[in-house]
Amino acid sequence: MSLRVLYFARLRERFGVAEENLDFAGTAAGLVAELQARGGVWAEELAAGRAYRVAVNQEIVALDAVLPDGAEVAIFPPVTGG
Amino acid sequence: MKIVVQTESFDLGAEVDAMRAGRSDIGAIASFVGLARDMNEGSGVAAMTLEHYPGMTEKALAKLVDEANARWTLLDVTVIHRVGRLLPGDPIVLVAVAGRHRGEAFAACEFIMDYLKTQAPFWKKEDTPEGERWVEARASDDAAAARWNAS
């Protein structure tokens, strides 16, 4: 299953990547766990207790949401506009 | 309804004039303009850069305007949010709400801003004497949005 994964703001800068394609099937929490397992800044920024949001196809979802095939998944810090 | 994300500035008077042009059913227009400040968290801010999530931003703004329309009888809503590099004193965001009476216009304007602060995917990065820093989300903004669910 293929996903397009986007990162924004502080996470994009720290990860050094804005977008990547990943083969993954499961939930948003599962994807985050797989990214954490990369270690380094990934483990640090996505550690338990760090605040981040996950959007699937441009809607914020809960971490137990199942990711549909071909989804656009975005991971970003809490928003600070306005 | 007008929802725009843009780099250019905006003119509140022109937006209000456009809302009321050619109609006489509007009794009240409430508006809010948010500005970039020169100070935050004890540091001087020389400039800020606003990033957003193109596509999701417009959807999120449309959704929160829909929620306002479901709560109040509104005649028109304009939301303009800027992105890119802004200097202290520059306008960042405009919300204008037209209604038959002031009550719904005031309330919906505040509701839209409170939801925008916590739901719309924008992020601010500040240039300070200590270097660049991403603005952290505030618990007070979550509390401001949450109070609309309390009643």
gemmi code that builds the backbone of each chain (N, CA, C; Angstrom):
import gemmi

chains = {
    "A": [
        ("MET", (0.842, -1.189, 0.000), (0.000, 0.000, 0.000), (0.874, 1.234, 0.000)),
        ("SER", (0.543, 2.174, -0.851), (1.408, 3.332, -1.014), (0.761, 4.582, -0.405)),
        ("LEU", (1.560, 5.352, 0.316), (1.098, 6.597, 0.921), (2.000, 7.737, 0.490)),
        ("ARG", (1.427, 8.918, 0.335), (2.227, 10.125, 0.155), (2.238, 10.818, 1.517)),
        ("VAL", (3.420, 11.012, 2.080), (3.517, 11.560, 3.432), (4.179, 12.928, 3.378)),
        ("LEU", (3.506, 13.923, 3.958), (3.986, 15.307, 3.947), (4.331, 15.748, 5.369)),
        ("TYR", (5.340, 16.602, 5.480), (5.719, 17.175, 6.778), (5.721, 18.691, 6.643)),
        ("PHE", (5.323, 19.372, 7.727), (5.256, 20.828, 7.671), (5.976, 21.479, 8.853)),
        ("ALA", (6.356, 22.742, 8.610), (6.869, 23.641, 9.646), (8.088, 23.027, 10.361)),
        ("ARG", (8.075, 23.026, 11.697), (9.252, 22.559, 12.435), (9.619, 21.125, 12.061)),
        ("LEU", (8.605, 20.276, 11.861), (8.900, 18.873, 11.549), (9.595, 18.752, 10.185)),
        ("ARG", (9.136, 19.513, 9.202), (9.777, 19.486, 7.873), (11.248, 19.899, 7.991)),
        ("GLU", (11.479, 20.952, 8.766), (12.859, 21.430, 8.917), (13.740, 20.427, 9.649)),
        ("ARG", (13.208, 19.866, 10.731), (14.040, 18.942, 11.521), (14.276, 17.629, 10.780)),
        ("PHE", (13.258, 17.142, 10.068), (13.417, 15.885, 9.334), (14.238, 16.091, 8.063)),
        ("GLY", (14.283, 17.324, 7.585), (15.014, 17.604, 6.353), (14.323, 17.042, 5.123)),
        ("VAL", (13.016, 16.820, 5.226), (12.250, 16.305, 4.087), (10.837, 16.883, 4.151)),
        ("ALA", (10.318, 17.285, 2.990), (8.973, 17.870, 2.937), (7.943, 16.826, 2.553)),
        ("GLU", (8.395, 15.790, 1.834), (7.438, 14.846, 1.267), (8.162, 13.558, 0.892)),
        ("GLU", (7.501, 12.420, 1.100), (8.071, 11.149, 0.655), (6.942, 10.163, 0.371)),
        ("ASN", (7.239, 9.150, -0.430), (6.272, 8.078, -0.691), (6.698, 6.867, 0.125)),
        ("LEU", (5.743, 6.283, 0.859), (6.051, 5.144, 1.716), (5.087, 3.995, 1.430)),
        ("ASP", (5.605, 2.777, 1.525), (4.740, 1.597, 1.495), (4.391, 1.276, 2.930)),
        ("PHE", (3.127, 1.414, 3.250), (2.712, 1.143, 4.629), (1.222, 0.828, 4.650)),
        ("ALA", (0.830, -0.145, 5.472), (-0.590, -0.438, 5.697), (-0.829, -0.453, 7.192)),
        ("GLY", (-1.868, 0.220, 7.635), (-2.174, 0.234, 9.065), (-2.794, 1.553, 9.472)),
        ("THR", (-2.606, 1.875, 10.749), (-3.208, 3.087, 11.304), (-2.210, 4.238, 11.313)),
        ("ALA", (-2.726, 5.438, 11.608), (-1.863, 6.611, 11.745), (-0.826, 6.364, 12.846)),
        ("ALA", (-1.262, 5.752, 13.962), (-0.330, 5.463, 15.056), (0.768, 4.505, 14.592)),
        ("GLY", (0.390, 3.520, 13.775), (1.370, 2.563, 13.250), (2.397, 3.238, 12.368)),
        ("LEU", (1.937, 4.150, 11.536), (2.864, 4.888, 10.672), (3.828, 5.725, 11.517)),
        ("VAL", (3.280, 6.410, 12.537), (4.128, 7.228, 13.402), (5.174, 6.345, 14.098)),
        ("ALA", (4.764, 5.151, 14.538), (5.710, 4.235, 15.196), (6.825, 3.833, 14.239)),
        ("GLU", (6.456, 3.596, 12.970), (7.472, 3.215, 11.991), (8.460, 4.364, 11.747)),
        ("LEU", (7.931, 5.595, 11.717), (8.801, 6.761, 11.528), (9.705, 6.966, 12.747)),
        ("GLN", (9.136, 6.775, 13.944), (9.924, 6.892, 15.190), (11.095, 5.920, 15.166)),
        ("ALA", (10.856, 4.735, 14.608), (11.876, 3.679, 14.604), (13.094, 4.054, 13.751)),
        ("ARG", (12.975, 5.110, 12.946), (14.140, 5.580, 12.188), (15.211, 6.163, 13.126)),
        ("GLY", (14.784, 6.521, 14.351), (15.736, 7.051, 15.327), (16.033, 8.525, 15.099)),
        ("GLY", (17.036, 9.038, 15.804), (17.480, 10.433, 15.631), (16.360, 11.429, 15.827)),
        ("VAL", (16.287, 12.407, 14.918), (15.268, 13.462, 15.043), (13.858, 12.885, 14.936)),
        ("TRP", (13.713, 11.769, 14.219), (12.379, 11.152, 14.066), (11.893, 10.639, 15.417)),
        ("ALA", (12.768, 9.951, 16.123), (12.410, 9.422, 17.439), (12.126, 10.575, 18.406)),
        ("GLU", (12.950, 11.618, 18.272), (12.841, 12.746, 19.194), (11.529, 13.518, 18.985)),
        ("GLU", (11.250, 13.886, 17.739), (10.078, 14.737, 17.466), (8.750, 13.990, 17.620)),
        ("LEU", (8.776, 12.678, 17.410), (7.526, 11.912, 17.466), (7.414, 11.099, 18.752)),
        ("ALA", (8.286, 11.406, 19.717), (8.264, 10.686, 20.997), (6.932, 10.908, 21.711)),
        ("ALA", (6.580, 9.965, 22.579), (5.373, 10.117, 23.390), (5.470, 11.421, 24.167)),
        ("GLY", (4.376, 12.152, 24.211), (4.370, 13.409, 24.941), (4.664, 14.617, 24.065)),
        ("ARG", (5.245, 14.388, 22.863), (5.449, 15.511, 21.937), (4.128, 15.768, 21.216)),
        ("ALA", (3.838, 17.057, 20.991), (2.564, 17.405, 20.348), (2.732, 17.452, 18.835)),
        ("TYR", (1.930, 16.665, 18.138), (1.886, 16.740, 16.681), (0.484, 16.331, 16.240)),
        ("ARG", (0.156, 16.663, 15.011), (-1.154, 16.321, 14.463), (-0.949, 15.483, 13.212)),
        ("VAL", (-1.924, 14.618, 12.935), (-1.901, 13.822, 11.706), (-3.169, 14.131, 10.917)),
        ("ALA", (-2.999, 14.457, 9.628), (-4.143, 14.664, 8.741), (-4.105, 13.588, 7.664)),
        ("VAL", (-5.273, 13.067, 7.317), (-5.390, 12.103, 6.232), (-6.308, 12.708, 5.181)),
        ("ASN", (-5.791, 12.783, 3.974), (-6.524, 13.439, 2.884), (-7.064, 14.801, 3.328)),
        ("GLN", (-6.182, 15.538, 4.030), (-6.414, 16.940, 4.397), (-7.489, 17.138, 5.458)),
        ("GLU", (-7.726, 16.091, 6.280), (-8.607, 16.219, 7.449), (-7.848, 15.682, 8.655)),
        ("ILE", (-7.842, 16.437, 9.759), (-7.168, 15.952, 10.960), (-7.890, 14.706, 11.475)),
        ("VAL", (-7.106, 13.673, 11.817), (-7.697, 12.411, 12.277), (-7.117, 12.038, 13.641)),
        ("ALA", (-7.787, 11.097, 14.310), (-7.253, 10.516, 15.544), (-6.207, 9.476, 15.149)),
        ("LEU", (-5.315, 9.166, 16.091), (-4.197, 8.261, 15.784), (-4.646, 6.836, 15.467)),
        ("ASP", (-5.868, 6.468, 15.871), (-6.321, 5.103, 15.566), (-6.958, 4.998, 14.171)),
        ("ALA", (-6.958, 6.099, 13.413), (-7.557, 6.077, 12.072), (-6.756, 5.155, 11.150)),
        ("VAL", (-7.483, 4.342, 10.382), (-6.839, 3.466, 9.394), (-6.541, 4.287, 8.142)),
        ("LEU", (-5.336, 4.114, 7.616), (-4.924, 4.915, 6.462), (-5.378, 4.229, 5.174)),
        ("PRO", (-6.184, 4.911, 4.357), (-6.618, 4.289, 3.104), (-5.478, 4.241, 2.081)),
        ("ASP", (-5.537, 3.261, 1.201), (-4.505, 3.131, 0.168), (-4.457, 4.408, -0.671)),
        ("GLY", (-3.260, 4.863, -0.943), (-3.087, 6.046, -1.777), (-3.320, 7.349, -1.039)),
        ("ALA", (-3.486, 7.290, 0.293), (-3.823, 8.490, 1.055), (-2.680, 9.506, 1.058)),
        ("GLU", (-3.075, 10.764, 1.177), (-2.125, 11.837, 1.464), (-2.146, 12.026, 2.978)),
        ("VAL", (-1.046, 11.689, 3.611), (-0.958, 11.792, 5.068), (-0.020, 12.952, 5.399)),
        ("ALA", (-0.423, 13.815, 6.314), (0.435, 14.921, 6.717), (0.668, 14.866, 8.212)),
        ("ILE", (1.902, 15.121, 8.622), (2.246, 15.160, 10.046), (2.830, 16.536, 10.314)),
        ("PHE", (2.272, 17.229, 11.312), (2.710, 18.609, 11.547), (2.523, 19.013, 13.002)),
        ("PRO", (3.202, 20.076, 13.429), (3.035, 20.569, 14.804), (1.653, 21.204, 14.966)),
        ("PRO", (1.199, 21.390, 16.217), (-0.044, 22.128, 16.439), (0.025, 23.484, 15.716)),
        ("VAL", (-1.105, 23.906, 15.177), (-1.108, 25.076, 14.288), (-0.990, 26.383, 15.077)),
        ("THR", (-0.433, 27.399, 14.412), (-0.180, 28.681, 15.084), (-0.517, 29.873, 14.198)),
        ("GLY", (-1.569, 29.747, 13.391), (-1.928, 30.872, 12.516), (-2.762, 31.916, 13.244)),
        ("GLY", (-3.350, 32.807, 12.461), (-4.242, 33.841, 12.986), (-3.507, 35.056, 13.475)),
    ],
    "B": [
        ("MET", (-19.781, 34.143, 0.339), (-18.665, 33.714, 1.177), (-17.367, 33.854, 0.391)),
        ("LYS", (-16.362, 34.400, 1.040), (-15.071, 34.572, 0.380), (-13.982, 34.065, 1.323)),
        ("ILE", (-13.192, 33.103, 0.851), (-12.092, 32.554, 1.647), (-10.844, 32.600, 0.779)),
        ("VAL", (-9.838, 33.333, 1.235), (-8.638, 33.509, 0.418), (-7.389, 33.356, 1.278)),
        ("VAL", (-6.405, 32.654, 0.739), (-5.061, 32.602, 1.325), (-4.153, 33.297, 0.325)),
        ("GLN", (-3.446, 34.327, 0.770), (-2.678, 35.126, -0.188), (-1.431, 35.708, 0.460)),
        ("THR", (-0.463, 36.080, -0.358), (0.743, 36.736, 0.162), (0.532, 38.248, 0.285)),
        ("GLU", (-0.315, 38.812, -0.575), (-0.509, 40.261, -0.589), (-1.273, 40.726, 0.650)),
        ("SER", (-1.183, 42.011, 0.934), (-1.955, 42.591, 2.019), (-3.423, 42.699, 1.595)),
        ("PHE", (-4.252, 43.241, 2.494), (-5.674, 43.409, 2.191), (-6.134, 44.716, 2.794)),
        ("ASP", (-7.309, 45.144, 2.376), (-7.856, 46.408, 2.849), (-9.225, 46.148, 3.481)),
        ("LEU", (-9.318, 46.376, 4.785), (-10.565, 46.085, 5.500), (-11.731, 46.866, 4.915)),
        ("GLY", (-11.509, 48.150, 4.645), (-12.599, 48.980, 4.114), (-13.125, 48.432, 2.797)),
        ("ALA", (-12.206, 48.034, 1.927), (-12.612, 47.510, 0.623), (-13.399, 46.209, 0.783)),
        ("GLU", (-12.976, 45.360, 1.729), (-13.675, 44.085, 1.930), (-15.084, 44.312, 2.486)),
        ("VAL", (-15.204, 45.263, 3.427), (-16.522, 45.557, 3.997), (-17.430, 46.182, 2.930)),
        ("ASP", (-16.857, 47.070, 2.125), (-17.650, 47.686, 1.045), (-18.164, 46.619, 0.074)),
        ("ALA", (-17.292, 45.645, -0.228), (-17.686, 44.591, -1.171), (-18.827, 43.747, -0.589)),
        ("MET", (-18.791, 43.536, 0.736), (-19.846, 42.737, 1.376), (-21.201, 43.408, 1.279)),
        ("ARG", (-21.214, 44.713, 1.470), (-22.518, 45.388, 1.563), (-22.988, 45.953, 0.233)),
        ("ALA", (-22.125, 45.883, -0.796), (-22.472, 46.468, -2.090), (-23.751, 45.846, -2.651)),
        ("GLY", (-24.700, 46.678, -3.011), (-25.896, 46.226, -3.712), (-26.911, 45.507, -2.851)),
        ("ARG", (-26.764, 45.536, -1.527), (-27.778, 44.875, -0.700), (-28.161, 45.737, 0.490)),
        ("SER", (-29.382, 45.547, 0.962), (-29.874, 46.374, 2.059), (-30.456, 45.532, 3.189)),
        ("ASP", (-30.180, 44.216, 3.159), (-30.676, 43.339, 4.229), (-29.686, 43.201, 5.379)),
        ("ILE", (-28.450, 43.667, 5.193), (-27.427, 43.543, 6.241), (-27.609, 44.659, 7.263)),
        ("GLY", (-27.709, 44.270, 8.540), (-27.827, 45.268, 9.593), (-26.546, 45.452, 10.368)),
        ("ALA", (-25.608, 44.508, 10.239), (-24.380, 44.563, 11.036), (-23.251, 43.827, 10.329)),
        ("ILE", (-22.087, 44.433, 10.339), (-20.873, 43.731, 9.895), (-19.861, 43.846, 11.029)),
        ("ALA", (-19.451, 42.705, 11.582), (-18.400, 42.686, 12.604), (-17.123, 42.198, 11.931)),
        ("SER", (-15.998, 42.839, 12.269), (-14.750, 42.429, 11.617), (-13.618, 42.344, 12.623)),
        ("PHE", (-12.633, 41.537, 12.290), (-11.428, 41.383, 13.097), (-10.230, 41.409, 12.158)),
        ("VAL", (-9.195, 42.152, 12.546), (-7.936, 42.133, 11.799), (-6.826, 41.792, 12.786)),
        ("GLY", (-6.090, 40.732, 12.514), (-4.948, 40.343, 13.344), (-3.672, 40.897, 12.716)),
        ("LEU", (-2.783, 41.433, 13.570), (-1.562, 42.082, 13.098), (-0.317, 41.391, 13.642)),
        ("ALA", (0.758, 41.489, 12.897), (2.050, 40.971, 13.362), (2.627, 41.946, 14.385)),
        ("ARG", (3.041, 41.419, 15.555), (3.595, 42.268, 16.615), (5.127, 42.259, 16.565)),
        ("ASP", (5.711, 43.255, 17.244), (7.178, 43.362, 17.250), (7.794, 42.667, 18.460)),
        ("MET", (6.959, 41.981, 19.254), (7.437, 41.370, 20.507), (6.618, 40.123, 20.775)),
        ("ASN", (7.277, 39.035, 21.181), (6.548, 37.829, 21.574), (7.414, 37.018, 22.516)),
        ("GLU", (6.819, 36.520, 23.604), (7.548, 35.688, 24.564), (8.845, 36.361, 25.015)),
        ("GLY", (8.810, 37.674, 25.188), (9.956, 38.385, 25.727), (11.077, 38.688, 24.751)),
        ("SER", (10.881, 38.361, 23.464), (11.926, 38.670, 22.478), (11.379, 39.603, 21.407)),
        ("GLY", (12.271, 40.458, 20.900), (11.878, 41.294, 19.772), (11.705, 40.428, 18.543)),
        ("VAL", (10.709, 40.747, 17.735), (10.467, 40.004, 16.501), (10.674, 40.951, 15.330)),
        ("ALA", (11.693, 40.678, 14.511), (12.017, 41.557, 13.387), (11.142, 41.261, 12.177)),
        ("ALA", (10.715, 40.002, 12.056), (9.869, 39.581, 10.933), (9.312, 38.208, 11.267)),
        ("MET", (8.276, 37.799, 10.546), (7.789, 36.426, 10.690), (7.458, 35.860, 9.318)),
        ("THR", (7.551, 34.533, 9.252), (7.193, 33.854, 8.013), (6.064, 32.887, 8.322)),
        ("LEU", (5.008, 32.985, 7.533), (3.852, 32.111, 7.716), (3.845, 31.035, 6.653)),
        ("GLU", (3.843, 29.780, 7.127), (3.763, 28.628, 6.232), (2.354, 28.043, 6.342)),
        ("HIS", (1.883, 27.393, 5.296), (0.593, 26.711, 5.407), (0.606, 25.431, 4.586)),
        ("TYR", (-0.513, 24.718, 4.620), (-0.664, 23.437, 3.935), (-1.645, 23.675, 2.799)),
        ("PRO", (-1.132, 24.015, 1.614), (-2.025, 24.365, 0.509), (-3.015, 23.234, 0.254)),
        ("GLY", (-4.246, 23.584, 0.035), (-5.291, 22.577, -0.169), (-6.038, 22.329, 1.127)),
        ("MET", (-5.337, 21.849, 2.141), (-6.012, 21.629, 3.422), (-6.429, 22.952, 4.049)),
        ("THR", (-5.605, 23.986, 3.903), (-5.923, 25.269, 4.535), (-7.287, 25.772, 4.077)),
        ("GLU", (-7.490, 25.795, 2.767), (-8.750, 26.308, 2.218), (-9.926, 25.451, 2.692)),
        ("LYS", (-9.714, 24.124, 2.724), (-10.790, 23.226, 3.193), (-11.112, 23.472, 4.662)),
        ("ALA", (-10.062, 23.637, 5.466), (-10.275, 23.842, 6.913), (-11.003, 25.164, 7.159)),
        ("LEU", (-10.638, 26.204, 6.401), (-11.310, 27.500, 6.578), (-12.773, 27.395, 6.145)),
        ("ALA", (-13.022, 26.711, 5.021), (-14.409, 26.553, 4.550), (-15.234, 25.787, 5.579)),
        ("LYS", (-14.606, 24.779, 6.206), (-15.317, 23.975, 7.191), (-15.691, 24.810, 8.416)),
        ("LEU", (-14.783, 25.663, 8.868), (-15.134, 26.429, 10.061), (-16.142, 27.537, 9.760)),
        ("VAL", (-16.137, 28.040, 8.526), (-17.189, 28.989, 8.134), (-18.536, 28.268, 8.049)),
        ("ASP", (-18.524, 27.034, 7.542), (-19.761, 26.228, 7.511), (-20.302, 26.022, 8.926)),
        ("GLU", (-19.398, 25.762, 9.869), (-19.832, 25.564, 11.257), (-20.450, 26.839, 11.820)),
        ("ALA", (-19.882, 27.989, 11.465), (-20.454, 29.268, 11.908), (-21.841, 29.457, 11.292)),
        ("ASN", (-21.962, 29.107, 10.018), (-23.264, 29.233, 9.351), (-24.316, 28.321, 9.964)),
        ("ALA", (-23.867, 27.172, 10.491), (-24.816, 26.243, 11.112), (-25.270, 26.761, 12.481)),
        ("ARG", (-24.433, 27.567, 13.133), (-24.762, 28.054, 14.475), (-25.572, 29.344, 14.451)),
        ("TRP", (-25.303, 30.206, 13.457), (-25.962, 31.511, 13.399), (-26.501, 31.746, 11.993)),
        ("THR", (-27.476, 32.632, 11.898), (-27.972, 33.023, 10.580), (-27.098, 34.176, 10.089)),
        ("LEU", (-26.228, 33.867, 9.149), (-25.277, 34.860, 8.666), (-25.596, 35.202, 7.210)),
        ("LEU", (-25.317, 36.417, 6.837), (-25.617, 36.842, 5.461), (-24.386, 36.763, 4.563)),
        ("ASP", (-23.211, 36.903, 5.142), (-21.986, 36.764, 4.339), (-20.788, 36.666, 5.290)),
        ("VAL", (-19.738, 35.989, 4.826), (-18.506, 35.861, 5.612), (-17.319, 36.033, 4.669)),
        ("THR", (-16.334, 36.800, 5.100), (-15.063, 36.909, 4.376), (-13.928, 36.526, 5.321)),
        ("VAL", (-13.058, 35.623, 4.864), (-11.847, 35.271, 5.617), (-10.664, 35.414, 4.671)),
        ("ILE", (-9.697, 36.234, 5.056), (-8.458, 36.368, 4.274), (-7.295, 36.107, 5.226)),
        ("HIS", (-6.411, 35.193, 4.864), (-5.225, 34.915, 5.692), (-3.992, 35.025, 4.823)),
        ("ARG", (-3.032, 35.770, 5.305), (-1.802, 35.924, 4.526), (-0.780, 34.842, 4.868)),
        ("VAL", (0.096, 34.558, 3.915), (1.231, 33.658, 4.127), (2.474, 34.352, 3.577)),
        ("GLY", (3.638, 33.773, 3.904), (4.896, 34.366, 3.453), (5.498, 35.242, 4.527)),
        ("ARG", (6.381, 36.146, 4.125), (7.129, 36.941, 5.093), (6.362, 38.221, 5.449)),
        ("LEU", (6.211, 38.474, 6.752), (5.486, 39.650, 7.231), (6.338, 40.409, 8.237)),
        ("LEU", (6.140, 41.725, 8.269), (6.881, 42.590, 9.185), (5.960, 43.062, 10.303)),
        ("PRO", (6.550, 43.469, 11.457), (5.716, 43.974, 12.547), (4.783, 45.083, 12.048)),
        ("GLY", (3.530, 45.016, 12.465), (2.539, 45.990, 12.025), (1.758, 45.541, 10.815)),
        ("ASP", (2.268, 44.548, 10.087), (1.549, 44.063, 8.897), (0.292, 43.311, 9.317)),
        ("PRO", (-0.799, 43.471, 8.552), (-1.978, 42.650, 8.817), (-1.736, 41.204, 8.412)),
        ("ILE", (-2.227, 40.263, 9.232), (-2.067, 38.824, 8.969), (-3.382, 38.212, 8.513)),
        ("VAL", (-4.442, 38.522, 9.247), (-5.712, 37.825, 9.012), (-6.877, 38.800, 9.126)),
        ("LEU", (-7.877, 38.589, 8.302), (-9.106, 39.373, 8.351), (-10.301, 38.426, 8.384)),
        ("VAL", (-11.215, 38.670, 9.318), (-12.496, 37.965, 9.330), (-13.581, 39.031, 9.389)),
        ("ALA", (-14.514, 38.998, 8.476), (-15.653, 39.919, 8.501), (-16.924, 39.101, 8.340)),
        ("VAL", (-17.907, 39.396, 9.181), (-19.161, 38.637, 9.194), (-20.328, 39.608, 9.102)),
        ("ALA", (-21.206, 39.368, 8.136), (-22.400, 40.195, 7.968), (-23.614, 39.418, 8.452)),
        ("GLY", (-24.449, 40.102, 9.223), (-25.681, 39.493, 9.701), (-26.796, 40.526, 9.710)),
        ("ARG", (-27.969, 40.084, 10.123), (-29.066, 41.049, 10.216), (-28.896, 41.940, 11.438)),
        ("HIS", (-28.324, 41.357, 12.523), (-28.149, 42.106, 13.760), (-26.737, 41.881, 14.307)),
        ("ARG", (-26.335, 42.735, 15.244), (-24.944, 42.672, 15.714), (-24.616, 41.395, 16.483)),
        ("GLY", (-25.606, 40.843, 17.189), (-25.335, 39.703, 18.061), (-24.675, 38.557, 17.323)),
        ("GLU", (-25.297, 38.112, 16.237), (-24.725, 36.971, 15.511), (-23.432, 37.363, 14.794)),
        ("ALA", (-23.338, 38.621, 14.360), (-22.120, 39.042, 13.652), (-20.916, 39.035, 14.605)),
        ("PHE", (-21.082, 39.618, 15.798), (-19.992, 39.606, 16.790), (-19.611, 38.176, 17.169)),
        ("ALA", (-20.619, 37.375, 17.500), (-20.348, 36.022, 17.992), (-19.670, 35.179, 16.920)),
        ("ALA", (-20.177, 35.225, 15.698), (-19.619, 34.385, 14.637), (-18.194, 34.824, 14.281)),
        ("CYS", (-17.931, 36.113, 14.349), (-16.586, 36.611, 14.044), (-15.584, 36.048, 15.057)),
        ("GLU", (-15.960, 36.074, 16.333), (-15.065, 35.565, 17.376), (-14.914, 34.041, 17.271)),
        ("PHE", (-16.024, 33.367, 17.000), (-16.003, 31.906, 16.818), (-15.052, 31.517, 15.677)),
        ("ILE", (-15.176, 32.196, 14.558), (-14.325, 31.858, 13.401), (-12.854, 32.066, 13.744)),
        ("MET", (-12.525, 33.165, 14.426), (-11.117, 33.388, 14.802), (-10.630, 32.331, 15.788)),
        ("ASP", (-11.457, 32.004, 16.778), (-11.048, 31.005, 17.773), (-10.799, 29.652, 17.110)),
        ("TYR", (-11.645, 29.271, 16.169), (-11.469, 27.994, 15.486), (-10.301, 28.040, 14.520)),
        ("LEU", (-10.159, 29.175, 13.844), (-9.035, 29.316, 12.906), (-7.698, 29.108, 13.635)),
        ("LYS", (-7.590, 29.685, 14.843), (-6.329, 29.594, 15.592), (-5.947, 28.159, 15.939)),
        ("THR", (-6.947, 27.275, 16.049), (-6.643, 25.910, 16.482), (-6.851, 24.856, 15.395)),
        ("GLN", (-7.517, 25.207, 14.290), (-7.880, 24.211, 13.281), (-7.208, 24.418, 11.923)),
        ("ALA", (-6.899, 25.639, 11.561), (-6.409, 25.888, 10.197), (-4.886, 25.702, 10.163)),
        ("PRO", (-4.391, 24.934, 9.182), (-2.956, 24.585, 9.175), (-2.038, 25.708, 8.686)),
        ("PHE", (-1.809, 26.657, 9.611), (-0.817, 27.720, 9.408), (0.210, 27.597, 10.527)),
        ("TRP", (1.453, 27.946, 10.223), (2.514, 27.953, 11.242), (3.342, 29.211, 11.085)),
        ("LYS", (3.648, 29.827, 12.242), (4.448, 31.061, 12.246), (5.864, 30.765, 12.704)),
        ("LYS", (6.805, 31.366, 11.986), (8.216, 31.304, 12.393), (8.695, 32.737, 12.555)),
        ("GLU", (9.335, 33.020, 13.698), (9.749, 34.392, 13.988), (11.258, 34.559, 13.842)),
        ("ASP", (11.657, 35.735, 13.361), (13.072, 36.141, 13.386), (13.280, 36.962, 14.648)),
        ("THR", (14.120, 36.458, 15.566), (14.384, 37.189, 16.804), (15.899, 37.396, 16.919)),
        ("PRO", (16.339, 38.247, 17.858), (17.788, 38.437, 18.040), (18.502, 37.128, 18.388)),
        ("GLU", (17.755, 36.150, 18.952), (18.354, 34.847, 19.310), (18.319, 33.874, 18.139)),
        ("GLY", (17.781, 34.306, 17.010), (17.692, 33.426, 15.845), (16.240, 33.150, 15.467)),
        ("GLU", (16.076, 32.263, 14.490), (14.722, 31.921, 14.056), (14.109, 30.923, 15.039)),
        ("ARG", (12.810, 31.046, 15.248), (12.127, 30.062, 16.111), (10.684, 29.899, 15.639)),
        ("TRP", (10.208, 28.651, 15.714), (8.805, 28.373, 15.406), (7.968, 28.753, 16.603)),
        ("VAL", (6.848, 29.418, 16.366), (5.938, 29.777, 17.450), (5.264, 28.503, 17.955)),
        ("GLU", (5.200, 28.355, 19.278), (4.540, 27.195, 19.881), (3.051, 27.484, 20.049)),
        ("ALA", (2.228, 26.461, 19.864), (0.783, 26.608, 20.079), (0.532, 26.934, 21.551)),
        ("ARG", (-0.503, 27.714, 21.798), (-0.831, 28.125, 23.164), (-2.035, 27.366, 23.684)),
        ("ALA", (-1.949, 26.955, 24.941), (-3.087, 26.288, 25.583), (-4.277, 27.235, 25.653)),
        ("SER", (-4.007, 28.558, 25.779), (-5.114, 29.519, 25.879), (-5.933, 29.551, 24.587)),
        ("ASP", (-5.296, 29.259, 23.445), (-6.052, 29.202, 22.188), (-6.968, 27.978, 22.157)),
        ("ASP", (-6.476, 26.848, 22.676), (-7.326, 25.653, 22.760), (-8.525, 25.921, 23.674)),
        ("ALA", (-8.245, 26.621, 24.777), (-9.323, 26.926, 25.723), (-10.352, 27.855, 25.082)),
        ("ALA", (-9.874, 28.823, 24.282), (-10.789, 29.763, 23.633), (-11.693, 29.034, 22.644)),
        ("ALA", (-11.135, 28.061, 21.919), (-11.959, 27.303, 20.972), (-12.913, 26.359, 21.693)),
        ("ALA", (-12.433, 25.773, 22.798), (-13.229, 24.766, 23.520), (-14.473, 25.370, 24.157)),
        ("ARG", (-14.401, 26.669, 24.523), (-15.558, 27.237, 25.235), (-16.803, 27.287, 24.346)),
        ("TRP", (-16.626, 27.226, 23.005), (-17.796, 27.232, 22.116), (-18.530, 25.900, 22.172)),
        ("ASN", (-17.891, 24.869, 22.703), (-18.549, 23.570, 22.847), (-19.189, 23.402, 24.219)),
        ("ALA", (-18.854, 24.310, 25.129), (-19.271, 24.143, 26.515), (-20.764, 24.410, 26.690)),
        ("SER", (-21.320, 25.329, 25.908), (-22.725, 25.700, 26.132), (-23.670, 24.853, 25.293)),
    ],
}
model = gemmi.Model(1)
for chain_id, residues in chains.items():
    chain = gemmi.Chain(chain_id)
    for i, (resn, *xyz) in enumerate(residues, 1):
        res = gemmi.Residue()
        res.name, res.seqid = resn, gemmi.SeqId(i, " ")
        for name, pos in zip(("N", "CA", "C"), xyz):
            atom = gemmi.Atom()
            atom.name, atom.element = name, gemmi.Element(name[0])
            atom.pos, atom.b_iso = gemmi.Position(*pos), 0.0
            res.add_atom(atom)
        chain.add_residue(res)
    model.add_chain(chain)
structure = gemmi.Structure()
structure.add_model(model)
structure.setup_entities()
